Amino acid sequence: MSKFTVITDRALERAMELASTAGDSLRHGSVSTADWVKTGAALGAIRTGGKVATKLVRRNPAISIVAAAVGVGLLGYAIYRKRQRSQGVTLEGRSQRIAAKRRHTANVVDETSDIGSDA
């Protein structure tokens, strides 16, 4: 036997300790079984979605071209808006000033006087 195939008792004990520690941390650690199930379900959904998207693109290559064009357009618009915002340019628009209505003091009801009263 070569020295690579012979495992000493100390190395075997250390491997068993590490395996035991890893098992204990999975059982009693912060990662619960529900988290593992949620993660597995999410990964399964991603895989399934990827397969569906791949089949859709293979059958309809025009969809991928349109999606890429829309993505590039949105990215370009986002860059344009960021540059406009960094330069401090305001958007041009129309606005109207709305005149405030005058309130006569005779029509104003003093609602603070009946705080705490049951009347």
N, CA, C and O of each residue as an XYZ file, in Angstrom:
476
protein
N       0.832     -1.183      0.000
C       0.000      0.000      0.000
C       0.876      1.246      0.000
O       1.948      1.281      0.604
N       0.390      2.252     -0.688
C       1.139      3.501     -0.697
C       0.735      4.345      0.504
O      -0.251      4.054      1.181
N       1.498      5.375      0.752
C       1.210      6.211      1.913
C      -0.055      7.051      1.707
O      -0.602      7.578      2.675
N      -0.532      7.183      0.455
C      -1.755      7.944      0.195
C      -3.016      7.139      0.501
O      -4.065      7.721      0.777
N      -2.931      5.826      0.458
C      -4.112      5.000      0.722
C      -4.236      4.597      2.180
O      -5.306      4.164      2.608
N      -3.190      4.725      2.935
C      -3.227      4.363      4.346
C      -3.684      5.576      5.147
O      -3.056      6.635      5.109
N      -4.781      5.407      5.868
C      -5.298      6.479      6.711
C      -4.986      6.114      8.157
O      -5.366      5.047      8.639
N      -4.312      6.988      8.815
C      -3.959      6.715     10.205
C      -5.185      6.864     11.088
O      -6.190      7.457     10.697
N      -5.080      6.323     12.261
C      -6.194      6.399     13.200
C      -6.518      7.839     13.569
O      -7.687      8.201     13.703
N      -5.505      8.648     13.732
C      -5.730     10.055     14.108
C      -6.474     10.801     12.999
O      -7.383     11.578     13.292
N      -6.115     10.586     11.749
C      -6.786     11.249     10.632
C      -8.234     10.779     10.526
O      -9.126     11.577     10.236
N      -8.469      9.510     10.757
C      -9.830      8.972     10.714
C     -10.673      9.548     11.839
O     -11.837      9.886     11.625
N     -10.102      9.668     13.042
C     -10.833     10.265     14.150
C     -11.161     11.728     13.872
O     -12.260     12.194     14.171
N     -10.214     12.438     13.306
C     -10.432     13.861     12.981
C     -11.529     14.011     11.930
O     -12.352     14.921     12.028
N     -11.553     13.142     10.937
C     -12.592     13.186      9.905
C     -13.969     12.914     10.512
O     -14.953     13.545     10.127
N     -14.040     11.979     11.457
C     -15.305     11.670     12.112
C     -15.763     12.850     12.978
O     -16.959     13.136     13.039
N     -14.836     13.535     13.644
C     -15.184     14.706     14.442
C     -15.737     15.822     13.560
O     -16.736     16.456     13.899
N     -15.085     16.052     12.438
C     -15.557     17.094     11.517
C     -16.942     16.768     10.966
O     -17.796     17.648     10.855
N     -17.163     15.495     10.622
C     -18.468     15.086     10.111
C     -19.536     15.252     11.186
O     -20.652     15.687     10.900
N     -19.191     14.904     12.419
C     -20.135     15.044     13.525
C     -20.454     16.514     13.778
O     -21.610     16.877     13.996
N     -19.432     17.350     13.748
C     -19.630     18.791     13.957
C     -20.502     19.385     12.864
O     -21.384     20.197     13.140
N     -20.258     18.985     11.635
C     -21.066     19.496     10.521
C     -22.509     19.042     10.653
O     -23.428     19.819     10.396
N     -22.719     17.801     11.046
C     -24.074     17.303     11.234
C     -24.804     18.022     12.351
O     -25.984     18.346     12.225
N     -24.092     18.270     13.452
C     -24.702     18.992     14.572
C     -25.059     20.420     14.180
O     -26.115     20.927     14.558
N     -24.183     21.065     13.425
C     -24.476     22.449     13.038
C     -25.664     22.508     12.087
O     -26.424     23.477     12.111
N     -25.835     21.499     11.259
C     -27.007     21.484     10.382
C     -28.287     21.216     11.173
O     -29.336     21.791     10.883
N     -28.193     20.347     12.165
C     -29.378     20.023     12.957
C     -29.761     21.141     13.908
O     -30.942     21.464     14.040
N     -28.789     21.730     14.567
C     -29.066     22.691     15.623
C     -28.621     24.108     15.289
O     -28.730     25.008     16.122
N     -28.137     24.303     14.116
C     -27.610     25.611     13.748
C     -28.710     26.574     13.355
O     -29.897     26.300     13.531
N     -28.296     27.692     12.826
C     -29.244     28.732     12.443
C     -30.008     28.373     11.174
O     -31.074     28.934     10.919
N     -29.491     27.465     10.388
C     -30.153     27.070      9.149
C     -31.115     25.937      9.482
O     -30.694     24.847      9.869
N     -32.395     26.199      9.332
C     -33.380     25.183      9.660
C     -33.761     24.407      8.401
O     -33.408     24.786      7.284
N     -34.481     23.324      8.610
C     -34.921     22.505      7.493
C     -35.862     23.279      6.590
O     -35.836     23.111      5.371
N     -36.690     24.123      7.178
C     -37.624     24.918      6.368
C     -36.868     25.850      5.428
O     -37.288     26.060      4.291
N     -35.757     26.409      5.897
C     -34.945     27.271      5.032
C     -34.360     26.486      3.870
O     -34.317     26.970      2.739
N     -33.901     25.251      4.161
C     -33.364     24.415      3.092
C     -34.447     24.067      2.075
O     -34.189     24.047      0.872
N     -35.664     23.791      2.561
C     -36.768     23.464      1.649
C     -37.121     24.674      0.801
O     -37.338     24.540     -0.404
N     -37.182     25.862      1.414
C     -37.485     27.079      0.661
C     -36.425     27.339     -0.405
O     -36.738     27.706     -1.538
N     -35.167     27.142     -0.021
C     -34.084     27.357     -0.971
C     -34.164     26.358     -2.115
O     -33.976     26.715     -3.278
N     -34.442     25.114     -1.782
C     -34.581     24.085     -2.812
C     -35.744     24.370     -3.743
O     -35.638     24.167     -4.953
N     -36.859     24.841     -3.185
C     -38.019     25.170     -4.010
C     -37.707     26.346     -4.925
O     -38.112     26.359     -6.088
N     -36.988     27.332     -4.400
C     -36.622     28.481     -5.223
C     -35.687     28.067     -6.349
O     -35.843     28.519     -7.484
N     -34.718     27.210     -6.043
C     -33.811     26.740     -7.089
C     -34.559     25.908     -8.130
O     -34.274     26.001     -9.324
N     -35.505     25.106     -7.681
C     -36.320     24.328     -8.622
C     -37.146     25.221     -9.521
O     -37.281     24.953    -10.715
N     -37.705     26.290     -8.953
C     -38.496     27.216     -9.756
C     -37.617     27.942    -10.772
O     -38.037     28.178    -11.905
N     -36.412     28.292    -10.370
C     -35.491     28.950    -11.302
C     -35.111     28.017    -12.443
O     -35.069     28.432    -13.602
N     -34.837     26.774    -12.124
C     -34.493     25.802    -13.172
C     -35.647     25.601    -14.132
O     -35.455     25.574    -15.347
N     -36.864     25.458    -13.581
C     -38.034     25.260    -14.432
C     -38.291     26.484    -15.300
O     -38.580     26.357    -16.490
N     -38.187     27.655    -14.713
C     -38.367     28.887    -15.477
C     -37.328     29.038    -16.567
O     -37.637     29.497    -17.666
N     -36.105     28.655    -16.271
C     -35.048     28.701    -17.277
C     -35.319     27.760    -18.435
O     -35.085     28.105    -19.593
N     -35.813     26.568    -18.120
C     -36.138     25.615    -19.184
C     -37.275     26.135    -20.057
O     -37.218     26.029    -21.282
N     -38.304     26.695    -19.432
C     -39.435     27.235    -20.186
C     -38.982     28.392    -21.067
O     -39.374     28.481    -22.230
N     -38.162     29.271    -20.518
C     -37.671     30.412    -21.292
C     -36.808     29.949    -22.457
O     -36.889     30.506    -23.552
N     -35.979     28.929    -22.224
C     -35.138     28.408    -23.293
C     -35.971     27.823    -24.421
O     -35.686     28.053    -25.596
N     -37.003     27.064    -24.060
C     -37.881     26.490    -25.092
C     -38.615     27.586    -25.854
O     -38.771     27.501    -27.072
N     -39.060     28.603    -25.149
C     -39.784     29.695    -25.791
C     -38.887     30.438    -26.775
O     -39.314     30.775    -27.879
N     -37.649     30.690    -26.375
C     -36.731     31.412    -27.259
C     -36.350     30.559    -28.461
O     -36.186     31.082    -29.563
N     -36.208     29.264    -28.261
C     -35.869     28.389    -29.397
C     -37.010     28.345    -30.407
O     -36.771     28.300    -31.614
N     -38.233     28.357    -29.925
C     -39.383     28.310    -30.841
C     -39.666     29.666    -31.461
O     -40.091     29.740    -32.614
N     -39.440     30.736    -30.720
C     -39.728     32.091    -31.202
C     -38.510     32.984    -30.984
O     -38.449     33.694    -29.981
N     -37.550     32.966    -31.889
C     -36.346     33.775    -31.690
C     -36.607     35.282    -31.748
O     -35.802     36.065    -31.245
N     -37.717     35.693    -32.354
C     -38.035     37.119    -32.428
C     -38.296     37.695    -31.035
O     -38.030     38.871    -30.789
N     -38.811     36.876    -30.133
C     -39.090     37.340    -28.769
C     -37.796     37.757    -28.081
O     -37.764     38.761    -27.370
N     -36.735     36.993    -28.288
C     -35.467     37.342    -27.647
C     -34.900     38.632    -28.218
O     -34.287     39.417    -27.493
N     -35.100     38.856    -29.510
C     -34.612     40.087    -30.134
C     -35.380     41.289    -29.586
O     -34.784     42.315    -29.257
N     -36.701     41.157    -29.489
C     -37.530     42.243    -28.963
C     -37.193     42.509    -27.497
O     -37.080     43.664    -27.087
N     -37.031     41.450    -26.708
C     -36.706     41.623    -25.291
C     -35.340     42.295    -25.124
O     -35.164     43.136    -24.242
N     -34.387     41.926    -25.962
C     -33.071     42.558    -25.884
C     -33.156     44.028    -26.265
O     -32.513     44.866    -25.633
N     -33.938     44.355    -27.286
C     -34.084     45.751    -27.705
C     -34.752     46.583    -26.616
O     -34.339     47.712    -26.350
N     -35.771     46.033    -25.995
C     -36.455     46.744    -24.910
C     -35.504     46.937    -23.734
O     -35.477     48.009    -23.128
N     -34.727     45.913    -23.409
C     -33.767     46.023    -22.317
C     -32.710     47.085    -22.581
O     -32.348     47.846    -21.684
N     -32.216     47.135    -23.817
C     -31.216     48.152    -24.164
C     -31.838     49.538    -24.095
O     -31.201     50.485    -23.632
N     -33.084     49.661    -24.555
C     -33.768     50.953    -24.494
C     -33.974     51.423    -23.069
O     -33.740     52.593    -22.767
N     -34.406     50.536    -22.189
C     -34.600     50.899    -20.784
C     -33.276     51.262    -20.116
O     -33.212     52.195    -19.315
N     -32.235     50.529    -20.445
C     -30.926     50.836    -19.892
C     -30.436     52.206    -20.368
O     -29.887     52.982    -19.586
N     -30.637     52.489    -21.637
C     -30.252     53.792    -22.174
C     -31.027     54.928    -21.533
O     -30.458     55.974    -21.223
N     -32.327     54.728    -21.331
C     -33.152     55.752    -20.701
C     -32.722     55.980    -19.258
O     -32.689     57.118    -18.789
N     -32.394     54.904    -18.554
C     -31.945     55.038    -17.170
C     -30.636     55.823    -17.098
O     -30.467     56.658    -16.209
N     -29.719     55.568    -18.013
C     -28.459     56.308    -18.040
C     -28.718     57.774    -18.357
O     -28.117     58.657    -17.745
N     -29.608     58.039    -19.310
C     -29.961     59.409    -19.676
C     -30.537     60.161    -18.479
O     -30.145     61.297    -18.211
N     -31.473     59.529    -17.753
C     -32.098     60.168    -16.593
C     -31.067     60.414    -15.486
O     -31.113     61.445    -14.815
N     -30.151     59.482    -15.297
C     -29.132     59.654    -14.268
C     -28.226     60.836    -14.608
O     -27.874     61.619    -13.725
N     -27.849     60.970    -15.872
C     -27.015     62.106    -16.274
C     -27.764     63.420    -16.105
O     -27.181     64.409    -15.660
N     -29.052     63.447    -16.454
C     -29.845     64.655    -16.298
C     -29.935     65.047    -14.825
O     -29.817     66.224    -14.484
N     -30.143     64.068    -13.961
C     -30.256     64.332    -12.537
C     -28.930     64.820    -11.957
O     -28.915     65.684    -11.080
N     -27.819     64.270    -12.442
C     -26.521     64.679    -11.905
C     -26.139     66.087    -12.361
O     -25.383     66.775    -11.675
N     -26.652     66.518    -13.507
C     -26.374     67.869    -13.990
C     -27.308     68.900    -13.378
O     -27.087     70.101    -13.533
N     -28.325     68.460    -12.702
C     -29.255     69.369    -12.047
C     -30.271     69.973    -12.993
O     -30.851     71.016    -12.690
N     -30.495     69.347    -14.119
C     -31.467     69.858    -15.090
C     -32.855     69.448    -14.637
O     -33.102     68.284    -14.321
N     -33.755     70.415    -14.609
C     -35.125     70.105    -14.233
C     -35.906     69.739    -15.480
O     -35.574     70.172    -16.583
N     -36.916     68.962    -15.304
C     -37.772     68.589    -16.419
C     -38.652     69.763    -16.802
O     -39.216     70.439    -15.941
N     -38.761     69.995    -18.082
C     -39.617     71.063    -18.568
C     -41.057     70.565    -18.574
O     -41.341     69.461    -19.038
N     -41.947     71.379    -18.063
C     -43.344     71.006    -18.027
C     -44.203     72.233    -17.867
O     -43.700     73.347    -17.728
N     -45.493     72.024    -17.888
C     -46.415     73.149    -17.706
C     -47.032     73.053    -16.331
O     -47.356     71.969    -15.847
N     -47.187     74.192    -15.721
C     -47.834     74.223    -14.420
C     -48.697     75.466    -14.336
O     -48.451     76.460    -15.019
N     -49.694     75.396    -13.502
C     -50.577     76.539    -13.278
C     -50.601     76.830    -11.791
O     -50.571     75.930    -10.953
N     -50.657     78.093    -11.500
C     -50.774     78.483    -10.104
C     -52.246     78.520     -9.751
O     -53.052     79.135    -10.449
N     -52.575     77.876     -8.693
C     -53.961     77.840     -8.244
C     -54.110     78.868     -7.139
O     -53.400     78.836     -6.135
N     -55.032     79.766     -7.341
C     -55.244     80.820     -6.353
C     -55.916     80.234     -5.121
O     -56.842     79.430     -5.224
N     -55.437     80.649     -3.957
C     -56.005     80.171     -2.712
C     -57.326     80.889     -2.460
O     -57.448     82.084     -2.728
N     -58.290     80.176     -1.957
C     -59.583     80.784     -1.624
C     -59.456     81.480     -0.282
O     -58.832     80.972      0.651
N     -60.053     82.634     -0.211
C     -59.999     83.373      1.059
C     -61.032     82.800      2.014
O     -62.177     82.537      1.647
N     -60.598     82.620      3.223
C     -61.515     82.129      4.251
C     -61.886     83.303      5.137
O     -61.022     84.021      5.641
N     -63.154     83.481      5.314
C     -63.614     84.555      6.195
C     -63.588     84.058      7.626
O     -63.883     82.895      7.899
N     -63.235     84.938      8.523
C     -63.118     84.536      9.920
C     -64.468     84.211     10.537
O     -64.526     83.506     11.545
N     -65.554     84.707      9.958
C     -66.876     84.419     10.509
C     -67.282     82.977     10.229
O     -68.066     82.401     10.983
N     -66.762     82.388      9.161
C     -67.134     81.020      8.799
C     -66.236     79.963      9.452
O     -66.542     78.772      9.395
N     -65.149     80.385     10.061
C     -64.207     79.445     10.650
C     -64.724     79.023     12.015
O     -65.064     79.864     12.847
N     -64.782     77.725     12.239
C     -65.233     77.188     13.518
C     -64.001     76.870     14.344
O     -63.082     76.200     13.875
N     -63.990     77.352     15.564
C     -62.875     77.076     16.450
C     -63.073     75.692     17.045
O     -63.846     75.511     17.985
N     -62.373     74.730     16.493
C     -62.546     73.350     16.943
C     -61.668     73.026     18.135
O     -61.833     71.969     18.745
N     -60.751     73.892     18.481
C     -59.876     73.604     19.614
C     -60.560     73.873     20.942
O     -60.086     73.408     21.979
N     -61.665     74.613     20.939
C     -62.310     74.948     22.202
C     -63.067     73.757     22.791
O     -63.282     73.715     24.002
N     -63.476     72.794     21.971
C     -64.234     71.680     22.522
C     -63.372     70.418     22.704
O     -63.911     69.313     22.770
N     -62.049     70.568     22.785
C     -61.186     69.423     23.051
C     -61.390     69.016     24.499
O     -61.284     69.841     25.407
N     -61.677     67.770     24.705
C     -61.863     67.255     26.057
C     -63.284     67.374     26.547
O     -63.602     66.828     27.604
N     -64.151     68.059     25.836
C     -65.540     68.166     26.296
C     -66.357     67.054     25.653
O     -66.049     66.602     24.551
N     -67.391     66.622     26.344
C     -68.241     65.549     25.859
C     -69.483     66.082     25.167
O     -70.353     65.287     24.811
N     -69.608     67.346     24.965
C     -70.821     67.914     24.396
C     -70.896     67.728     22.911
O     -71.864     68.155     22.283
